[in-house]
Amino acid sequence: MNEGIPPEGPRARTPHGDLSLEEIAESLPGTADLMALIGTAWWKCAHAARGGNWELAGYFARRVRATGRRLAVVRPKYGADIARFEEERIAPVLAATQEQDADAFETAFAAATDEANAFHAKWGKSYIRWTLPSEPPRDLDLGPR
């Protein structure tokens, strides 16, 4: 894009000015931004389940699923892997939160974490290996309701 020359084509009106489709696309979060959101939600999901707050654990598992769907939109090359991950890995985590089954949760959570790390390697980012922080987040009451 040439600086100072507005791009041709459709523009979206905002309270702060008009934006081109290119400007809107450039402002979307990137993979790293979305993965940071996923990592935080995944961390909170685990510790909420371990604390017995199953509703909160389910909420954060759904946040992981929703953010993964956003990632599939902005990075379509990951779409098939994300869809399969949602079906095969997130669904069992959600089922365990619904059933309030700690053993099933731990098994599903570990399998999902392992597969997520395998995806990092598959997509050339083997240097990214997510691990669950041992300390629970301090910004939420993670105990049972």
C-alpha positions, 0 to 999 in steps of 0.5 A: 500500500502506498503511504498517504494514498487511500486504497481503491475499493469499498470502504467501511465507515467507522466513527473514527473514519473510513477504512478499506478492506485491506486496512480492516484485514491488517488490523485482525489479530494474528496467529500469535495473538489468538494463540495467546488467548487460547493459552490463557483460556486453556490454563484457566480451564484446567485450574478451574476444573481442578478447583471444582468450578466445572461451569468455569472450566466449561466456559474456558473450554468453549473460549478455546473452541471459539478462538480456534474458530477465529484462527481458522478464519484468519489463517485458513491453512489451519482450518482442517486441523482446527476442525478436527481438534475441536471434534476430537479433543475439545469435545471430550474436554467439554463432555468431562466438564458437563459430567464433572468427571475429573479423571475424564477431564485430566485424560482429555486435557492431556491428550488435547495439550499433546496434540496441540503441541504436535500441531506446532511441530507440524506447522514448523513451530516445534520451538513452541511447546505449551505446558500448564503453569503449575500455579493457578491464575490469581484473577478468578475464584477457581473453587466450586460454586 
